[in-house]
Amino acid sequence: MPRTRNRVASRRRRKKILRMAKGYWGGRSKIYTVAKHAVEKGLQYAYRDRRKRKQQFRRLWISRINAAARLNGTTYGRLMHALDKAGISLNRKALADLAMHDPAAFTRVVQVANDV
């Protein structure tokens, strides 16, 4: 009995990789073996960086809160401690948004936190 090959599945598997490598430079988008390595590495970076993105946003929010807090005569650490003591539970994303888009409201939050 002759050996059978599932050419439909093989072609589909290869085309899938080459489609994912579309836009890569040179052989990385045309040669299957090279494209396969490039795509695998790209997927690893994507997986890692989906988690990294969350860290980067938190760092950005903290920078913005600190800058706005210093304009109001305090620091990030002191502000967060005062908010905790005052029982104000605003997350960093919301605080950073206030600091950027509504400085008056942020100033009021700082005053309320420091009064307690």
C-alpha positions as a Markdown table, in Angstrom:
| # | Residue | x | y | z |
|---|---|---|---|---|
| 1 | Met | 0.0 | 0.0 | 0.0 |
| 2 | Pro | 1.5 | 3.4 | -1.0 |
| 3 | Arg | 2.3 | 6.0 | 1.7 |
| 4 | Thr | -0.3 | 8.7 | 1.8 |
| 5 | Arg | 0.4 | 12.4 | 2.5 |
| 6 | Asn | -2.2 | 14.8 | 3.7 |
| 7 | Arg | -1.1 | 17.6 | 1.3 |
| 8 | Val | -4.2 | 19.7 | 1.9 |
| 9 | Ala | -3.4 | 20.0 | 5.7 |
| 10 | Ser | 0.3 | 20.5 | 5.0 |
| 11 | Arg | -0.3 | 23.3 | 2.6 |
| 12 | Arg | -2.9 | 24.9 | 4.9 |
| 13 | Arg | -0.4 | 24.8 | 7.8 |
| 14 | Arg | 2.3 | 26.4 | 5.7 |
| 15 | Lys | 0.1 | 29.0 | 4.3 |
| 16 | Lys | -1.1 | 29.9 | 7.8 |
| 17 | Ile | 2.5 | 30.6 | 8.9 |
| 18 | Leu | 3.3 | 32.6 | 5.7 |
| 19 | Arg | 0.1 | 34.7 | 6.1 |
| 20 | Met | 1.2 | 35.5 | 9.7 |
| 21 | Ala | 4.7 | 36.5 | 8.4 |
| 22 | Lys | 3.2 | 38.9 | 5.8 |
| 23 | Gly | 5.0 | 42.2 | 6.0 |
| 24 | Tyr | 8.2 | 40.8 | 7.4 |
| 25 | Trp | 11.4 | 41.7 | 5.6 |
| 26 | Gly | 13.0 | 39.6 | 2.9 |
| 27 | Gly | 13.1 | 35.8 | 3.4 |
| 28 | Arg | 11.2 | 36.1 | 6.7 |
| 29 | Ser | 8.0 | 36.5 | 4.7 |
| 30 | Lys | 8.8 | 34.1 | 1.8 |
| 31 | Ile | 10.8 | 31.1 | 3.0 |
| 32 | Tyr | 8.7 | 28.8 | 5.1 |
| 33 | Thr | 11.4 | 27.7 | 7.6 |
| 34 | Val | 12.7 | 31.2 | 8.2 |
| 35 | Ala | 9.1 | 32.6 | 8.4 |
| 36 | Lys | 8.2 | 29.9 | 10.9 |
| 37 | His | 11.1 | 30.9 | 13.2 |
| 38 | Ala | 10.2 | 34.6 | 12.8 |
| 39 | Val | 6.5 | 34.1 | 13.5 |
| 40 | Glu | 7.2 | 31.9 | 16.6 |
| 41 | Lys | 9.5 | 34.6 | 18.0 |
| 42 | Gly | 7.0 | 37.3 | 17.2 |
| 43 | Leu | 4.3 | 35.4 | 19.1 |
| 44 | Gln | 6.6 | 35.0 | 22.1 |
| 45 | Tyr | 7.2 | 38.7 | 22.1 |
| 46 | Ala | 3.5 | 39.4 | 21.8 |
| 47 | Tyr | 2.7 | 37.1 | 24.7 |
| 48 | Arg | 5.4 | 38.7 | 26.9 |
| 49 | Asp | 4.5 | 42.3 | 25.9 |
| 50 | Arg | 0.8 | 41.9 | 26.6 |
| 51 | Arg | 1.8 | 41.6 | 30.2 |
| 52 | Lys | 4.5 | 44.3 | 30.0 |
| 53 | Arg | 2.0 | 46.8 | 28.7 |
| 54 | Lys | 0.1 | 46.7 | 32.0 |
| 55 | Gln | 3.3 | 47.5 | 33.9 |
| 56 | Gln | 4.1 | 50.3 | 31.5 |
| 57 | Phe | 0.7 | 51.9 | 31.9 |
| 58 | Arg | 1.0 | 51.7 | 35.7 |
| 59 | Arg | 4.4 | 53.5 | 35.5 |
| 60 | Leu | 2.8 | 56.2 | 33.2 |
| 61 | Trp | -0.1 | 56.7 | 35.6 |
| 62 | Ile | 2.2 | 57.0 | 38.6 |
| 63 | Ser | 4.4 | 59.6 | 36.8 |
| 64 | Arg | 1.4 | 61.7 | 35.9 |
| 65 | Ile | 0.0 | 61.5 | 39.5 |
| 66 | Asn | 3.4 | 62.4 | 40.9 |
| 67 | Ala | 3.7 | 65.4 | 38.6 |
| 68 | Ala | 0.2 | 66.7 | 39.5 |
| 69 | Ala | 0.8 | 66.0 | 43.2 |
| 70 | Arg | 4.0 | 68.0 | 43.2 |
| 71 | Leu | 2.0 | 70.9 | 41.6 |
| 72 | Asn | -0.2 | 70.7 | 44.7 |
| 73 | Gly | 2.6 | 70.7 | 47.2 |
| 74 | Thr | 2.9 | 67.0 | 48.0 |
| 75 | Thr | 4.5 | 63.9 | 46.5 |
| 76 | Tyr | 3.1 | 60.7 | 45.1 |
| 77 | Gly | 3.9 | 58.6 | 48.1 |
| 78 | Arg | 2.4 | 61.1 | 50.6 |
| 79 | Leu | -0.7 | 61.5 | 48.4 |
| 80 | Met | -1.3 | 57.8 | 48.2 |
| 81 | His | -0.8 | 57.4 | 51.9 |
| 82 | Ala | -3.2 | 60.3 | 52.6 |
| 83 | Leu | -5.8 | 58.8 | 50.2 |
| 84 | Asp | -5.6 | 55.4 | 52.0 |
| 85 | Lys | -6.0 | 57.1 | 55.4 |
| 86 | Ala | -8.9 | 59.1 | 54.2 |
| 87 | Gly | -10.6 | 56.0 | 52.8 |
| 88 | Ile | -10.7 | 57.3 | 49.3 |
| 89 | Ser | -10.4 | 54.4 | 46.9 |
| 90 | Leu | -9.5 | 55.8 | 43.5 |
| 91 | Asn | -7.3 | 53.7 | 41.4 |
| 92 | Arg | -4.2 | 55.0 | 39.7 |
| 93 | Lys | -5.9 | 55.1 | 36.2 |
| 94 | Ala | -8.7 | 57.3 | 37.5 |
| 95 | Leu | -6.3 | 59.5 | 39.4 |
| 96 | Ala | -4.1 | 60.0 | 36.4 |
| 97 | Asp | -7.1 | 60.8 | 34.2 |
| 98 | Leu | -8.2 | 63.4 | 36.8 |
| 99 | Ala | -4.7 | 64.9 | 36.9 |
| 100 | Met | -4.6 | 65.2 | 33.1 |
| 101 | His | -8.1 | 66.3 | 32.2 |
| 102 | Asp | -9.5 | 67.9 | 35.3 |
| 103 | Pro | -6.8 | 69.5 | 37.4 |
| 104 | Ala | -9.3 | 71.3 | 39.6 |
| 105 | Ala | -11.0 | 68.1 | 40.6 |
| 106 | Phe | -7.5 | 66.5 | 41.3 |
| 107 | Thr | -6.6 | 69.5 | 43.5 |
| 108 | Arg | -9.9 | 69.0 | 45.4 |
| 109 | Val | -9.1 | 65.3 | 45.9 |
| 110 | Val | -5.6 | 66.2 | 47.3 |
| 111 | Gln | -7.2 | 68.7 | 49.7 |
| 112 | Val | -9.8 | 66.3 | 51.0 |
| 113 | Ala | -7.1 | 63.6 | 51.4 |
| 114 | Asn | -4.8 | 66.0 | 53.3 |
| 115 | Asp | -7.6 | 67.3 | 55.6 |
| 116 | Val | -8.2 | 64.0 | 57.2 |
